[in-house]
Amino acid sequence: MTNTPWEAASQHYKKIVFTAMGTIGLGIILTIIGSVNHIRPVLYVAIGLLVIGMLCHVAGLVIRARDARNWRIANGLATPKAKKNKGSGGN
């Protein structure tokens, strides 16, 4: 792994981060346009884009955490999670 997380990031992570930034940016621009011109439908679309952008951002965080965990396992810094037995346990 390199010194910067961006260089070590997977292509899937990079795509989802750019998608999140684009949708949030478009949502902010539409929010400004809708509020200055008092156009409610544009504001509702902007809110939807902001929500989609935030969901993409959270998905990017999950992907980044998964990639970091896989890197630690591959380099012997962490152990894989143990598999759960379906037959034993509980009730």
Biopython code that builds the backbone (N, CA, C, O; Angstrom):
import numpy as np
from Bio.PDB.StructureBuilder import StructureBuilder

atoms = [
    (1, "MET", "N", (0.851, -1.175, 0.000)),
    (1, "MET", "CA", (0.000, 0.000, 0.000)),
    (1, "MET", "C", (0.893, 1.234, 0.000)),
    (1, "MET", "O", (1.913, 1.273, 0.688)),
    (2, "THR", "N", (0.512, 2.212, -0.755)),
    (2, "THR", "CA", (1.307, 3.432, -0.848)),
    (2, "THR", "C", (0.971, 4.393, 0.284)),
    (2, "THR", "O", (0.133, 4.109, 1.140)),
    (3, "ASN", "N", (1.640, 5.525, 0.264)),
    (3, "ASN", "CA", (1.432, 6.501, 1.324)),
    (3, "ASN", "C", (0.081, 7.206, 1.250)),
    (3, "ASN", "O", (-0.454, 7.618, 2.279)),
    (4, "THR", "N", (-0.470, 7.349, 0.060)),
    (4, "THR", "CA", (-1.756, 8.033, -0.057)),
    (4, "THR", "C", (-2.872, 7.019, -0.294)),
    (4, "THR", "O", (-2.715, 6.095, -1.092)),
    (5, "PRO", "N", (-3.981, 7.185, 0.388)),
    (5, "PRO", "CA", (-5.094, 6.252, 0.207)),
    (5, "PRO", "C", (-5.667, 6.276, -1.206)),
    (5, "PRO", "O", (-6.172, 5.258, -1.681)),
    (6, "TRP", "N", (-5.598, 7.414, -1.880)),
    (6, "TRP", "CA", (-6.177, 7.505, -3.224)),
    (6, "TRP", "C", (-5.436, 6.619, -4.215)),
    (6, "TRP", "O", (-6.063, 5.993, -5.070)),
    (7, "GLU", "N", (-4.108, 6.558, -4.113)),
    (7, "GLU", "CA", (-3.326, 5.718, -5.022)),
    (7, "GLU", "C", (-3.608, 4.237, -4.796)),
    (7, "GLU", "O", (-3.564, 3.443, -5.736)),
    (8, "ALA", "N", (-3.891, 3.873, -3.576)),
    (8, "ALA", "CA", (-4.128, 2.472, -3.247)),
    (8, "ALA", "C", (-5.594, 2.067, -3.390)),
    (8, "ALA", "O", (-5.926, 0.890, -3.253)),
    (9, "ALA", "N", (-6.466, 3.025, -3.661)),
    (9, "ALA", "CA", (-7.900, 2.736, -3.705)),
    (9, "ALA", "C", (-8.257, 1.936, -4.957)),
    (9, "ALA", "O", (-7.598, 2.031, -5.993)),
    (10, "SER", "N", (-9.314, 1.152, -4.827)),
    (10, "SER", "CA", (-9.788, 0.361, -5.960)),
    (10, "SER", "C", (-10.542, 1.258, -6.943)),
    (10, "SER", "O", (-10.958, 2.364, -6.599)),
    (11, "GLN", "N", (-10.708, 0.767, -8.165)),
    (11, "GLN", "CA", (-11.424, 1.533, -9.190)),
    (11, "GLN", "C", (-12.899, 1.707, -8.811)),
    (11, "GLN", "O", (-13.500, 2.741, -9.101)),
    (12, "HIS", "N", (-13.469, 0.705, -8.171)),
    (12, "HIS", "CA", (-14.866, 0.792, -7.745)),
    (12, "HIS", "C", (-15.046, 1.924, -6.737)),
    (12, "HIS", "O", (-16.017, 2.677, -6.814)),
    (13, "TYR", "N", (-14.124, 2.046, -5.802)),
    (13, "TYR", "CA", (-14.168, 3.120, -4.811)),
    (13, "TYR", "C", (-14.051, 4.483, -5.485)),
    (13, "TYR", "O", (-14.793, 5.407, -5.151)),
    (14, "LYS", "N", (-13.128, 4.608, -6.426)),
    (14, "LYS", "CA", (-12.938, 5.890, -7.109)),
    (14, "LYS", "C", (-14.180, 6.294, -7.888)),
    (14, "LYS", "O", (-14.561, 7.464, -7.881)),
    (15, "LYS", "N", (-14.815, 5.338, -8.560)),
    (15, "LYS", "CA", (-16.017, 5.639, -9.325)),
    (15, "LYS", "C", (-17.146, 6.107, -8.415)),
    (15, "LYS", "O", (-17.855, 7.058, -8.745)),
    (16, "ILE", "N", (-17.316, 5.454, -7.287)),
    (16, "ILE", "CA", (-18.421, 5.820, -6.408)),
    (16, "ILE", "C", (-18.163, 7.157, -5.723)),
    (16, "ILE", "O", (-19.105, 7.897, -5.440)),
    (17, "VAL", "N", (-16.900, 7.477, -5.454)),
    (17, "VAL", "CA", (-16.576, 8.776, -4.862)),
    (17, "VAL", "C", (-16.857, 9.897, -5.857)),
    (17, "VAL", "O", (-17.427, 10.923, -5.485)),
    (18, "PHE", "N", (-16.466, 9.714, -7.113)),
    (18, "PHE", "CA", (-16.747, 10.737, -8.121)),
    (18, "PHE", "C", (-18.251, 10.870, -8.367)),
    (18, "PHE", "O", (-18.740, 11.975, -8.602)),
    (19, "THR", "N", (-18.980, 9.773, -8.317)),
    (19, "THR", "CA", (-20.433, 9.832, -8.452)),
    (19, "THR", "C", (-21.041, 10.622, -7.299)),
    (19, "THR", "O", (-21.923, 11.455, -7.507)),
    (20, "ALA", "N", (-20.570, 10.362, -6.092)),
    (20, "ALA", "CA", (-21.079, 11.084, -4.926)),
    (20, "ALA", "C", (-20.769, 12.575, -5.033)),
    (20, "ALA", "O", (-21.641, 13.406, -4.779)),
    (21, "MET", "N", (-19.549, 12.920, -5.404)),
    (21, "MET", "CA", (-19.189, 14.333, -5.518)),
    (21, "MET", "C", (-20.008, 15.024, -6.600)),
    (21, "MET", "O", (-20.447, 16.159, -6.415)),
    (22, "GLY", "N", (-20.215, 14.353, -7.722)),
    (22, "GLY", "CA", (-20.985, 14.942, -8.809)),
    (22, "GLY", "C", (-22.436, 15.183, -8.444)),
    (22, "GLY", "O", (-22.980, 16.251, -8.726)),
    (23, "THR", "N", (-23.069, 14.199, -7.819)),
    (23, "THR", "CA", (-24.479, 14.358, -7.471)),
    (23, "THR", "C", (-24.664, 15.389, -6.357)),
    (23, "THR", "O", (-25.626, 16.156, -6.384)),
    (24, "ILE", "N", (-23.772, 15.416, -5.395)),
    (24, "ILE", "CA", (-23.866, 16.427, -4.337)),
    (24, "ILE", "C", (-23.627, 17.819, -4.922)),
    (24, "ILE", "O", (-24.335, 18.766, -4.578)),
    (25, "GLY", "N", (-22.639, 17.948, -5.799)),
    (25, "GLY", "CA", (-22.375, 19.242, -6.430)),
    (25, "GLY", "C", (-23.562, 19.724, -7.250)),
    (25, "GLY", "O", (-23.935, 20.895, -7.177)),
    (26, "LEU", "N", (-24.156, 18.828, -8.031)),
    (26, "LEU", "CA", (-25.329, 19.188, -8.825)),
    (26, "LEU", "C", (-26.503, 19.551, -7.910)),
    (26, "LEU", "O", (-27.262, 20.475, -8.200)),
    (27, "GLY", "N", (-26.641, 18.821, -6.813)),
    (27, "GLY", "CA", (-27.700, 19.135, -5.850)),
    (27, "GLY", "C", (-27.527, 20.507, -5.231)),
    (27, "GLY", "O", (-28.508, 21.222, -5.027)),
    (28, "ILE", "N", (-26.293, 20.887, -4.929)),
    (28, "ILE", "CA", (-26.033, 22.209, -4.356)),
    (28, "ILE", "C", (-26.341, 23.304, -5.375)),
    (28, "ILE", "O", (-26.951, 24.319, -5.038)),
    (29, "ILE", "N", (-25.920, 23.097, -6.612)),
    (29, "ILE", "CA", (-26.188, 24.090, -7.659)),
    (29, "ILE", "C", (-27.697, 24.254, -7.882)),
    (29, "ILE", "O", (-28.196, 25.373, -7.993)),
    (30, "LEU", "N", (-28.418, 23.122, -7.947)),
    (30, "LEU", "CA", (-29.864, 23.203, -8.122)),
    (30, "LEU", "C", (-30.557, 23.827, -6.914)),
    (30, "LEU", "O", (-31.578, 24.496, -7.072)),
    (31, "THR", "N", (-30.025, 23.622, -5.720)),
    (31, "THR", "CA", (-30.584, 24.243, -4.527)),
    (31, "THR", "C", (-30.456, 25.760, -4.609)),
    (31, "THR", "O", (-31.397, 26.485, -4.287)),
    (32, "ILE", "N", (-29.313, 26.230, -5.033)),
    (32, "ILE", "CA", (-29.115, 27.672, -5.166)),
    (32, "ILE", "C", (-30.044, 28.248, -6.233)),
    (32, "ILE", "O", (-30.684, 29.276, -6.014)),
    (33, "ILE", "N", (-30.115, 27.585, -7.386)),
    (33, "ILE", "CA", (-30.986, 28.062, -8.468)),
    (33, "ILE", "C", (-32.450, 28.055, -8.032)),
    (33, "ILE", "O", (-33.172, 29.025, -8.263)),
    (34, "GLY", "N", (-32.879, 26.987, -7.416)),
    (34, "GLY", "CA", (-34.276, 26.880, -6.990)),
    (34, "GLY", "C", (-34.659, 27.858, -5.909)),
    (34, "GLY", "O", (-35.783, 28.361, -5.900)),
    (35, "SER", "N", (-33.734, 28.144, -4.983)),
    (35, "SER", "CA", (-34.069, 29.065, -3.907)),
    (35, "SER", "C", (-34.017, 30.522, -4.369)),
    (35, "SER", "O", (-34.802, 31.343, -3.894)),
    (36, "VAL", "N", (-33.120, 30.851, -5.274)),
    (36, "VAL", "CA", (-33.055, 32.226, -5.782)),
    (36, "VAL", "C", (-34.276, 32.532, -6.646)),
    (36, "VAL", "O", (-34.845, 33.620, -6.552)),
    (37, "ASN", "N", (-34.681, 31.582, -7.486)),
    (37, "ASN", "CA", (-35.808, 31.794, -8.397)),
    (37, "ASN", "C", (-37.150, 31.328, -7.830)),
    (37, "ASN", "O", (-38.170, 31.442, -8.510)),
    (38, "HIS", "N", (-37.171, 30.816, -6.626)),
    (38, "HIS", "CA", (-38.386, 30.340, -5.947)),
    (38, "HIS", "C", (-39.122, 29.290, -6.782)),
    (38, "HIS", "O", (-40.320, 29.419, -7.039)),
    (39, "ILE", "N", (-38.399, 28.253, -7.203)),
    (39, "ILE", "CA", (-38.976, 27.156, -7.982)),
    (39, "ILE", "C", (-38.928, 25.897, -7.108)),
    (39, "ILE", "O", (-37.878, 25.277, -6.940)),
    (40, "ARG", "N", (-40.088, 25.540, -6.562)),
    (40, "ARG", "CA", (-40.144, 24.402, -5.644)),
    (40, "ARG", "C", (-39.776, 23.060, -6.270)),
    (40, "ARG", "O", (-39.043, 22.301, -5.635)),
    (41, "PRO", "N", (-40.233, 22.719, -7.468)),
    (41, "PRO", "CA", (-39.855, 21.407, -8.032)),
    (41, "PRO", "C", (-38.345, 21.234, -8.173)),
    (41, "PRO", "O", (-37.827, 20.133, -7.989)),
    (42, "VAL", "N", (-37.646, 22.304, -8.495)),
    (42, "VAL", "CA", (-36.179, 22.226, -8.595)),
    (42, "VAL", "C", (-35.583, 21.948, -7.220)),
    (42, "VAL", "O", (-34.608, 21.205, -7.101)),
    (43, "LEU", "N", (-36.164, 22.540, -6.189)),
    (43, "LEU", "CA", (-35.670, 22.282, -4.830)),
    (43, "LEU", "C", (-35.883, 20.827, -4.425)),
    (43, "LEU", "O", (-35.027, 20.233, -3.769)),
    (44, "TYR", "N", (-37.017, 20.251, -4.810)),
    (44, "TYR", "CA", (-37.274, 18.859, -4.465)),
    (44, "TYR", "C", (-36.317, 17.915, -5.198)),
    (44, "TYR", "O", (-35.849, 16.929, -4.627)),
    (45, "VAL", "N", (-36.035, 18.220, -6.443)),
    (45, "VAL", "CA", (-35.059, 17.422, -7.196)),
    (45, "VAL", "C", (-33.682, 17.563, -6.553)),
    (45, "VAL", "O", (-32.943, 16.585, -6.441)),
    (46, "ALA", "N", (-33.339, 18.774, -6.132)),
    (46, "ALA", "CA", (-32.043, 19.013, -5.499)),
    (46, "ALA", "C", (-31.907, 18.219, -4.199)),
    (46, "ALA", "O", (-30.846, 17.663, -3.915)),
    (47, "ILE", "N", (-32.973, 18.170, -3.418)),
    (47, "ILE", "CA", (-32.937, 17.396, -2.171)),
    (47, "ILE", "C", (-32.719, 15.913, -2.480)),
    (47, "ILE", "O", (-31.949, 15.234, -1.801)),
    (48, "GLY", "N", (-33.401, 15.425, -3.506)),
    (48, "GLY", "CA", (-33.212, 14.025, -3.911)),
    (48, "GLY", "C", (-31.780, 13.747, -4.338)),
    (48, "GLY", "O", (-31.214, 12.713, -3.982)),
    (49, "LEU", "N", (-31.189, 14.666, -5.101)),
    (49, "LEU", "CA", (-29.801, 14.477, -5.524)),
    (49, "LEU", "C", (-28.844, 14.512, -4.339)),
    (49, "LEU", "O", (-27.876, 13.753, -4.298)),
    (50, "LEU", "N", (-29.109, 15.385, -3.384)),
    (50, "LEU", "CA", (-28.253, 15.432, -2.191)),
    (50, "LEU", "C", (-28.337, 14.130, -1.395)),
    (50, "LEU", "O", (-27.328, 13.647, -0.881)),
    (51, "VAL", "N", (-29.531, 13.567, -1.294)),
    (51, "VAL", "CA", (-29.696, 12.290, -0.576)),
    (51, "VAL", "C", (-28.963, 11.171, -1.311)),
    (51, "VAL", "O", (-28.276, 10.362, -0.688)),
    (52, "ILE", "N", (-29.108, 11.123, -2.633)),
    (52, "ILE", "CA", (-28.416, 10.087, -3.415)),
    (52, "ILE", "C", (-26.906, 10.237, -3.275)),
    (52, "ILE", "O", (-26.188, 9.246, -3.138)),
    (53, "GLY", "N", (-26.428, 11.478, -3.310)),
    (53, "GLY", "CA", (-24.989, 11.724, -3.143)),
    (53, "GLY", "C", (-24.475, 11.282, -1.783)),
    (53, "GLY", "O", (-23.381, 10.727, -1.681)),
    (54, "MET", "N", (-25.249, 11.524, -0.748)),
    (54, "MET", "CA", (-24.826, 11.095, 0.594)),
    (54, "MET", "C", (-24.840, 9.578, 0.717)),
    (54, "MET", "O", (-23.968, 9.001, 1.367)),
    (55, "LEU", "N", (-25.817, 8.930, 0.103)),
    (55, "LEU", "CA", (-25.836, 7.465, 0.126)),
    (55, "LEU", "C", (-24.639, 6.886, -0.622)),
    (55, "LEU", "O", (-24.056, 5.890, -0.194)),
    (56, "CYS", "N", (-24.275, 7.510, -1.738)),
    (56, "CYS", "CA", (-23.077, 7.071, -2.467)),
    (56, "CYS", "C", (-21.830, 7.287, -1.617)),
    (56, "CYS", "O", (-20.912, 6.467, -1.637)),
    (57, "HIS", "N", (-21.797, 8.377, -0.880)),
    (57, "HIS", "CA", (-20.654, 8.651, -0.011)),
    (57, "HIS", "C", (-20.520, 7.578, 1.072)),
    (57, "HIS", "O", (-19.421, 7.094, 1.339)),
    (58, "VAL", "N", (-21.631, 7.215, 1.685)),
    (58, "VAL", "CA", (-21.611, 6.172, 2.719)),
    (58, "VAL", "C", (-21.187, 4.835, 2.113)),
    (58, "VAL", "O", (-20.430, 4.083, 2.727)),
    (59, "ALA", "N", (-21.677, 4.542, 0.909)),
    (59, "ALA", "CA", (-21.267, 3.306, 0.231)),
    (59, "ALA", "C", (-19.768, 3.323, -0.046)),
    (59, "ALA", "O", (-19.108, 2.289, 0.058)),
    (60, "GLY", "N", (-19.230, 4.482, -0.395)),
    (60, "GLY", "CA", (-17.788, 4.600, -0.595)),
    (60, "GLY", "C", (-17.002, 4.336, 0.675)),
    (60, "GLY", "O", (-15.937, 3.719, 0.633)),
    (61, "LEU", "N", (-17.518, 4.798, 1.804)),
    (61, "LEU", "CA", (-16.857, 4.521, 3.081)),
    (61, "LEU", "C", (-16.836, 3.022, 3.382)),
    (61, "LEU", "O", (-15.841, 2.493, 3.878)),
    (62, "VAL", "N", (-17.930, 2.354, 3.080)),
    (62, "VAL", "CA", (-18.002, 0.906, 3.309)),
    (62, "VAL", "C", (-17.017, 0.175, 2.402)),
    (62, "VAL", "O", (-16.319, -0.736, 2.847)),
    (63, "ILE", "N", (-16.960, 0.572, 1.135)),
    (63, "ILE", "CA", (-16.034, -0.063, 0.191)),
    (63, "ILE", "C", (-14.597, 0.176, 0.617)),
    (63, "ILE", "O", (-13.773, -0.736, 0.549)),
    (64, "ARG", "N", (-14.284, 1.383, 1.053)),
    (64, "ARG", "CA", (-12.921, 1.703, 1.484)),
    (64, "ARG", "C", (-12.533, 0.885, 2.722)),
    (64, "ARG", "O", (-11.404, 0.402, 2.812)),
    (65, "ALA", "N", (-13.445, 0.729, 3.659)),
    (65, "ALA", "CA", (-13.164, -0.073, 4.849)),
    (65, "ALA", "C", (-12.941, -1.538, 4.474)),
    (65, "ALA", "O", (-12.054, -2.195, 5.020)),
    (66, "ARG", "N", (-13.746, -2.043, 3.544)),
    (66, "ARG", "CA", (-13.580, -3.426, 3.085)),
    (66, "ARG", "C", (-12.226, -3.626, 2.414)),
    (66, "ARG", "O", (-11.543, -4.618, 2.668)),
    (67, "ASP", "N", (-11.836, -2.678, 1.553)),
    (67, "ASP", "CA", (-10.544, -2.766, 0.876)),
    (67, "ASP", "C", (-9.379, -2.706, 1.868)),
    (67, "ASP", "O", (-8.395, -3.431, 1.723)),
    (68, "ALA", "N", (-9.498, -1.837, 2.872)),
    (68, "ALA", "CA", (-8.438, -1.726, 3.879)),
    (68, "ALA", "C", (-8.330, -3.014, 4.692)),
    (68, "ALA", "O", (-7.228, -3.467, 5.004)),
    (69, "ARG", "N", (-9.465, -3.595, 5.030)),
    (69, "ARG", "CA", (-9.452, -4.865, 5.785)),
    (69, "ARG", "C", (-8.817, -5.981, 4.949)),
    (69, "ARG", "O", (-8.016, -6.761, 5.462)),
    (70, "ASN", "N", (-9.172, -6.057, 3.669)),
    (70, "ASN", "CA", (-8.583, -7.081, 2.798)),
    (70, "ASN", "C", (-7.079, -6.880, 2.659)),
    (70, "ASN", "O", (-6.331, -7.855, 2.593)),
    (71, "TRP", "N", (-6.626, -5.628, 2.615)),
    (71, "TRP", "CA", (-5.193, -5.353, 2.517)),
    (71, "TRP", "C", (-4.472, -5.800, 3.793)),
    (71, "TRP", "O", (-3.391, -6.386, 3.731)),
    (72, "ARG", "N", (-5.086, -5.517, 4.955)),
    (72, "ARG", "CA", (-4.465, -5.942, 6.222)),
    (72, "ARG", "C", (-4.401, -7.457, 6.314)),
    (72, "ARG", "O", (-3.408, -8.000, 6.799)),
    (73, "ILE", "N", (-5.438, -8.150, 5.860)),
    (73, "ILE", "CA", (-5.436, -9.616, 5.887)),
    (73, "ILE", "C", (-4.373, -10.152, 4.938)),
    (73, "ILE", "O", (-3.655, -11.093, 5.278)),
    (74, "ALA", "N", (-4.264, -9.559, 3.746)),
    (74, "ALA", "CA", (-3.287, -10.030, 2.765)),
    (74, "ALA", "C", (-1.848, -9.833, 3.236)),
    (74, "ALA", "O", (-0.965, -10.597, 2.847)),
    (75, "ASN", "N", (-1.601, -8.826, 4.062)),
    (75, "ASN", "CA", (-0.254, -8.561, 4.563)),
    (75, "ASN", "C", (0.003, -9.122, 5.956)),
    (75, "ASN", "O", (1.034, -8.823, 6.559)),
    (76, "GLY", "N", (-0.909, -9.923, 6.470)),
    (76, "GLY", "CA", (-0.707, -10.593, 7.746)),
    (76, "GLY", "C", (-0.873, -9.699, 8.962)),
    (76, "GLY", "O", (-0.417, -10.052, 10.049)),
    (77, "LEU", "N", (-1.511, -8.561, 8.803)),
    (77, "LEU", "CA", (-1.700, -7.650, 9.928)),
    (77, "LEU", "C", (-3.015, -7.883, 10.657)),
    (77, "LEU", "O", (-3.234, -7.338, 11.739)),
    (78, "ALA", "N", (-3.887, -8.690, 10.069)),
    (78, "ALA", "CA", (-5.170, -9.026, 10.688)),
    (78, "ALA", "C", (-5.523, -10.452, 10.297)),
    (78, "ALA", "O", (-4.988, -11.002, 9.334)),
    (79, "THR", "N", (-6.421, -11.028, 11.054)),
    (79, "THR", "CA", (-6.858, -12.388, 10.745)),
    (79, "THR", "C", (-8.259, -12.338, 10.142)),
    (79, "THR", "O", (-9.057, -11.474, 10.506)),
    (80, "PRO", "N", (-8.563, -13.247, 9.232)),
    (80, "PRO", "CA", (-9.918, -13.272, 8.651)),
    (80, "PRO", "C", (-10.950, -13.617, 9.713)),
    (80, "PRO", "O", (-10.653, -14.286, 10.702)),
    (81, "LYS", "N", (-12.164, -13.147, 9.486)),
    (81, "LYS", "CA", (-13.237, -13.459, 10.417)),
    (81, "LYS", "C", (-13.571, -14.935, 10.342)),
    (81, "LYS", "O", (-13.550, -15.527, 9.263)),
    (82, "ALA", "N", (-13.881, -15.533, 11.486)),
    (82, "ALA", "CA", (-14.235, -16.942, 11.536)),
    (82, "ALA", "C", (-15.627, -17.140, 10.969)),
    (82, "ALA", "O", (-16.512, -16.307, 11.162)),
    (83, "LYS", "N", (-15.815, -18.252, 10.268)),
    (83, "LYS", "CA", (-17.127, -18.583, 9.722)),
    (83, "LYS", "C", (-18.044, -19.056, 10.824)),
    (83, "LYS", "O", (-17.620, -19.761, 11.739)),
    (84, "LYS", "N", (-19.294, -18.669, 10.736)),
    (84, "LYS", "CA", (-20.281, -19.104, 11.729)),
    (84, "LYS", "C", (-20.860, -20.445, 11.291)),
    (84, "LYS", "O", (-21.132, -20.663, 10.110)),
    (85, "ASN", "N", (-21.043, -21.339, 12.258)),
    (85, "ASN", "CA", (-21.670, -22.626, 11.981)),
    (85, "ASN", "C", (-23.181, -22.459, 12.060)),
    (85, "ASN", "O", (-23.710, -21.959, 13.052)),
    (86, "LYS", "N", (-23.870, -22.884, 11.002)),
    (86, "LYS", "CA", (-25.330, -22.769, 10.996)),
    (86, "LYS", "C", (-25.991, -23.816, 11.869)),
    (86, "LYS", "O", (-27.060, -23.571, 12.430)),
    (87, "GLY", "N", (-25.374, -24.975, 11.992)),
    (87, "GLY", "CA", (-25.990, -26.073, 12.726)),
    (87, "GLY", "C", (-25.894, -25.951, 14.228)),
    (87, "GLY", "O", (-26.771, -26.442, 14.939)),
    (88, "SER", "N", (-24.874, -25.323, 14.726)),
    (88, "SER", "CA", (-24.713, -25.264, 16.182)),
    (88, "SER", "C", (-25.208, -23.936, 16.704)),
    (88, "SER", "O", (-24.995, -22.884, 16.101)),
    (89, "GLY", "N", (-25.860, -24.009, 17.818)),
    (89, "GLY", "CA", (-26.105, -22.753, 18.477)),
    (89, "GLY", "C", (-27.526, -22.490, 18.850)),
    (89, "GLY", "O", (-28.446, -23.154, 18.373)),
    (90, "GLY", "N", (-27.681, -21.639, 19.597)),
    (90, "GLY", "CA", (-28.676, -20.742, 20.005)),
    (90, "GLY", "C", (-29.889, -21.244, 20.707)),
    (90, "GLY", "O", (-29.911, -21.301, 21.937)),
    (91, "ASN", "N", (-30.891, -21.607, 19.979)),
    (91, "ASN", "CA", (-32.199, -21.782, 20.582)),
    (91, "ASN", "C", (-32.259, -23.096, 21.213)),
    (91, "ASN", "O", (-33.285, -23.458, 21.789)),
]
sb = StructureBuilder()
sb.init_structure("model")
sb.init_model(0)
sb.init_chain("A")
sb.init_seg("    ")
for serial, (resi, resn, name, xyz) in enumerate(atoms, 1):
    if name == "N":
        sb.init_residue(resn, " ", resi, " ")
    sb.init_atom(name, np.array(xyz, "f"), 0.0, 1.0, " ", f" {name:<3s}", serial, name[0])
structure = sb.get_structure()
